[in-house]
Structure formats: structure tokens, C-alpha cells
């Protein structure tokens, strides 16, 4: 999985490409730690190029969400493909981690 990051103001957008599975947990955690060290308030995980997420990735997203919440920061998920969105919804992550439906640059519409 490839992870690219973009920082704008106090928001970081992480664009993931490929499958998000157990084997990608360390690179994801390293990027999260690096971004948090830059004092961002909001991390957006762009899932538009992710074809599959496994239970380890779902757990990692939830752990990341809770850690950020404890630091008064926010995690959002953006643009999941239909299969990925269905997996996230089956795991009920969407009830805790907001989805961004509009363009990332606008951050217009969030759903929780």
C-alpha cells in the first residue's frame, strides 16, 4: 500500500492506494505518528484508491480515532469505494468515525 500525505493548515490528508491490511499497519502507524508530531488537528484518510480493508485495518482505524480523540484531534474517512464502505459499515466504524462525502478541499459534507 502506498501512502502519500498532504498538509494544509492544521489538516493532514493521507491518500492510501492498494489494499489496507495487517501487513500495512506499521507504515500507517509511522505516518500517523509523523503527522501528529506536526501538530495537526484533523487527519483525513482518503480511501478512494483502497480496494479492500481487513479487520486489522478496521481495528487500527478505530484505535487511531480514539487516540486522536484523547488528544482533542479528529479522524475522518473520505471517499471509500463501495466495497470498502460496506466493510466499514458492517463493522459499525461509521458510527464513530465521520465520513467526508464532498471534496476534501471543501470539507463540505460530513456524516457520522
ChimeraX attribute file (.defattr): number of C-alpha atoms within 10 A of each C-alpha:
attribute: neighborCount
match mode: 1-to-1
recipient: residues
	/A:1	14
	/A:2	15
	/A:3	16
	/A:4	11
	/A:5	16
	/A:6	12
	/A:7	13
	/A:8	9
	/A:9	9
	/A:10	11
	/A:11	18
	/A:12	22
	/A:13	23
	/A:14	23
	/A:15	18
	/A:16	20
	/A:17	16
	/A:18	15
	/A:19	19
	/A:20	23
	/A:21	16
	/A:22	15
	/A:23	12
	/A:24	15
	/A:25	15
	/A:26	10
	/A:27	13
	/A:28	21
	/A:29	14
	/A:30	11
	/A:31	15
	/A:32	17
	/A:33	12
	/A:34	11
	/A:35	21
	/A:36	17
	/A:37	9
	/A:38	12
	/A:39	13
	/A:40	16
	/A:41	18
	/A:42	19
	/A:43	25
	/A:44	22
	/A:45	23
	/A:46	23
	/A:47	23
	/A:48	18
	/A:49	17
	/A:50	20
	/A:51	17
	/A:52	18
	/A:53	19
	/A:54	14
	/A:55	14
	/A:56	15
	/A:57	19
	/A:58	19
	/A:59	15
	/A:60	16
	/A:61	21
	/A:62	16
	/A:63	12
	/A:64	19
	/A:65	21
	/A:66	17
	/A:67	14
	/A:68	18
	/A:69	13
	/A:70	10
	/A:71	11
	/A:72	10
	/A:73	16
	/A:74	20
	/A:75	24
	/A:76	21
	/A:77	25
	/A:78	23
	/A:79	19
	/A:80	22
	/A:81	14
	/A:82	12
	/A:83	13
	/A:84	21
	/A:85	22
	/A:86	13
	/A:87	17
	/A:88	20
	/A:89	12
	/A:90	10
	/A:91	13
	/A:92	12
	/A:93	20
	/A:94	17
	/A:95	12
	/A:96	13
	/A:97	19
	/A:98	18
	/A:99	23
	/A:100	22
	/A:101	15
	/A:102	13
	/A:103	11
	/A:104	15
	/A:105	8
	/A:106	8
	/A:107	12
	/A:108	10
	/A:109	11
	/A:110	13
	/A:111	12
	/A:112	11
